[in-house]
Amino acid sequence: MIRQTLLLVKKEFFEAWRRKRLLVLLVVFTAIGLMSPTLAKLMPEIMKTALPAGMDLKLPAPTATDAWTQFFKNSLQFGLLALVLFYADTLCGEAESGTLVNLLTKGLNRTAVVFGKTAYLLSTWTLGFGWAFLVSWGYTRYFFPESGELALVTSCLLLWLYGCLFLSLMMAASAVAANGMQSLLLMALLLGGSMLLGIFQKIKDYDPFTLGSRNLEWLTGTAAVSDSLPAILLAGLLIVAAVWGAVFIFSRRLI
C-alpha cells in the first residue's frame, strides 16, 4: 500500500502541475509573503489618503507585529482558501467522474487513494505556507529591522497545524459529499460551527479551531502556548480521525 500511496502522491503533483494549479498556488503564497509586511508598512499612508481633506489623524507607527498579523490573516483567507476551492472535490470528484474505476478494479487500494490525496494536500500546504513564511520573514526584517523578540515560530507552527486540521476535515467532507459544491457547503457549515465555539471563552484552551485565531496572542506573549496544549492534542487526534473517517466512508462508496 505504501508504494501505491507514493505513486498517487506523484500523480497528484503531476496533475496539479499539468493543470497549472501548482503555478497558481506558488503565485498565491508568494503574494502572501510579499503582501503582508508591505501592507503593514503602507497602512498608515493608505489610511491618511482615505480620510476627508483637512482631517488630521495620528496613527501609530507600523511594527513587525502588524506585518505578522497580516500574514496570519492572509494565509487563511488566501492560501488555505485557494486549496479548499481547488480540492474540495478531491474524493467526490473521483466518484462522480468515475476516473478511478479501472484502477480500482485492477487492485488499487482505496485506503491508498485517501492517504495519497491527503499526503499531497498536506505537502502542498506545508510547502506553500513555508515559502510564504520565508518571504514574509525576509521582507519583515527589511521593513522592520528592530522587530524585537516575538514568539514567531510557535505562532506560525500552530497556524500550520490549523491548516492541516482544516484540510483533513475537508477530506472527510469530500468523502461524504456527492460533489464539490456539497463538500464546500459542509466546510462552510464547519467553519460557521467553529466560529460559534469561539463564543465560549471557557473552552478556548480546548478548542482546536482557536489554533487559527489566537496566533497574535501567542506572538505577543499575551497568552501562553502551554495553556492551549489540550487544543493542540485534540487537533492532532481530529486529523487522524478525519483521515481514517474519509478512508472508512470512501471504502464503502460506490464508484
Summary of the structure (lengths in Angstrom):
residues: 255
radius of gyration: 20.4
end to end distance: 19.9
largest distance: 74.4
contacts: 816
relative contact order: 0.14
helix: 78%
strand: 0%
